[in-house]
Amino acid sequence: MKIYPFLLCLLGLASCSLPSKNDMYADLESDPNAADSLNVADTTGFRINDIYDMATLSRTYDELLANPEKYECQRAFFDAFPSRWWDFILVYGNHGEGIKNLYSSYVAHIDALSISMTKIGDTIYCAKLIDLAIGATIEADAPSLFQKVLRMTMEKKIDVMIPLIATMNQADQMHFWQFYWSTPLKKSHMDADFKQMYNSQVGAHRKEMEIMKSAFQNFCGHAGYFGENQSHVQLKE
């Protein structure tokens, strides 16, 4: 079963409130067998919907399908769609059996975000995608599809995207570009894509393009999937 590491933390946090340190020691002194219980997280009743409102997300998607040209329906789905990577992975990540989320809907929902937001203003739309990409990590399925949408949006709305990125601090810019360019294998068109973007923007946004250049050099063709069940540390025998 594939479960993201941070989800394991949530499972533990959702189960109970921890006693104080003194109370924990008191329990151990009174019950020698209590030590084993400290290592067991009671995950009974954990639901992602207790953390993120998936019901509203599903409902607004259905309403968008029924009324695709209606601004109110577009905006309701847009607002319900995750704006933070933590929430995105909770809602659309493949966490395995027993943890119910909207993994089976990720293609339909991300396609709707990409294609159906025709009445949402470019600035607010691009800002949401940029915020969502900060802290994101490349992985198969939903993360990979969102990365594709992010790149398509950059191609179409670069004059909106780059000025918004320029308002962020350097660390957040690097986090954004890290995800934008992350791929285990560099495809043949990526060098040309980078050069075209760099050359078109470096005059007005030199600092920002240098940050992008660093991310491209370090992550395009060098980034592994974080979901792989293996160490990323290269140890010598």
N, C-alpha and C positions, 0 to 999 in steps of 0.2 A: 504494500500500500504506500502510495506516494503522499507525503504530507510535508508542507513547507515548514521549516524550523520555527518561524515566528508563530505558526498556528499551534504548535505544541505548547508554546508559552501561553497563548490565549486559553487553551484547554485547561491549563492549570489555574490560571487567574479566574476563569469563569466558574470554577468548581466551588471555591470557598474563599473566605478571608483568612489570612494566615494569623495565627496567634502571635503574641509578642515573644521575643527571645526567652524571657524568663519563664513564660508559660510553657514553652516547648520543652525547656530543660526540666521543669517540674513534672511534666508528663512522663518523661523518660525515667526520672527517678522513681516515680510511683509504679510504672509498668515497664519492666525490662524488655517486653516484646514490642513496645511502642516504636522503637527505632525503625523497624521495617515500614511502619505506616507513613513515615515522613517521606519515603521515596515513591509513594504511590499517589498519582493524581486522579482524583475522582472526576471523570469527565461525563458522568451521567447527566443527561438533559442539556448538554451544550448544543446551542443552535447559532449558526451564523446570523440568522435573522434577528437574534437578540442584540447583535452588534451593528448590523447594517440592514436597512429597510428594503429587503429584496422584494417584498410584496408590492410596495409602491413602484419599484423599478419594473417589475413584470406588468403591473397594471398600466403604467404609462406607455410601455412598449405596445401593448395590445391596443390602447387608444390611438397611438400613433399609426398603427397599421390600418385602423378603421378610418382615420382622418389625417392622411399623410401631408396634406397641404395646409392644415390648420395650425396657425402660429402657437396657440395655447397648448396643443398636443406636442408639438416639437419642443417647446420650451419646458414642458413638464418632464418629458423623457430626458432632455438635456440636463436638467437640474438633478434628476434622480440618478443619472449615470455617475459612477464613482469619479471623484476628482483627485483622490490620493492613491498612490500605488498600493499601499497597505489594504485599502478597501477593494481595489480592483482585483487583487489576488484572492482575497477572502471570497469575493463574489464569483469570480470566473476561473479560479485556479482548480487544477485537478488534484483534489485532496484525498481521493480514494473512497472506497465504500464506507458508508456509515456517517459521512458528513455531507449533508445536503446543501447544495448551493446552486448557482445558475451556470455551471460549467457547460451543460448541454445547450445553453442558449448563447454562448459567447460569440459565435459567428453571426447570428442574426442581430444581436445587440450592437456589436462593433460595426457591422455593415450599416445599421441604422444611424449610428453616430457619424459615419463617414459620408453617407449618401443622402440621408433624409433631413439634415439640419439646414434646409435651404433658406429658412427665414430667420436664422440665428445670425447676429452680426459677426463679421469676421474677427473683430478684436476679442470679443468675449469667447468665441469659439476657439480661436488659436490659444488664448490664455489658458483655457481649460486643458487642452492637449499638452501644452508645455508644462503646466503644473503636474499633470499626471505622469509625465515622463521623468520627472526629477525623482531619483531614487529607484527607478525601474531597473530590472535586470532581465536580460534576454533569456527566453525559454521557449519551448515549443507551445503550440496552441494559442491561447489568448494573448500572451505577451508578444509573440511573433507577429500575429495579425495586427495588433495595435501598432507595433513598430512600422509595419507596412503603411498603415493609415497615416501615421505621423510623417513619414517620408513623402507620401503623396500630397499631404497638406502643405509641406514645406515647398514642394515644387510649384504648387498652384498659388500659394499665398506667402511667398518668401518676403515680400515687401511689408507684410504685417508681422510675420513670425520673428524676423531678425531684430527689428526695433524693440519688440517685447522682450526677447532674450537679453538684449542689451541693458534692460533695466534691472537685471538680476545681478547678485554678487558673483564673483568669479567661481566660487565653489559650486553654486547652483548651476551656473552655465556649464561647468565641466561635467556635473552629474547628468545634465540634459544631453550633451553631446556624446557622453559615454554610451548611454542607451541608444541614441540615434544611430551611431556607427557600429555598435557591437554586433559582431558576427564571427562564428568560428572560422568560416572560409570567405575570403574576399572574392566577390564576384567580379567578372571582367569589367563591368560598367562603373564600378565604384570609384576608381581613380578619376575617371572623367567627371563623374558626378561631383566629387569633392573639388576638383579644380574649377569647374564651372561656378560652383557656389562661392568658393573662396575669391576668385577673380572678380565676380560681380559685386561682392560686398566689401572687399578689403579697403576700398577707398573711403567709405563712410563709416566702417566698423572694424578698424584694424585690430584693436585689442580683442574684440569678440572673435574675429576670424583666427587669431593666433591661438586662442583657447580651443576653438574647433579643430584647428590643425593638430594640436597636441593629442586631442581625443581620437582623431582619425588615425594618427600614426600608432597609437597604443592599443586601440580596441578593434579597429577594422581588420578582420582576419586573425585576431589573436584572442578574442573573448570566447570562453567556453560557456556551456549551459550550466547555470548554477544548480539546476535540479538534478544533475548527474550524481549518482551515489558513489562518489570517489573523491579522494583528497586532491585539492588543487596545488598542494605543496609538493615540490619535486625533491624527494629525499634520495640521497645516495646510499646505496647498499654498503 
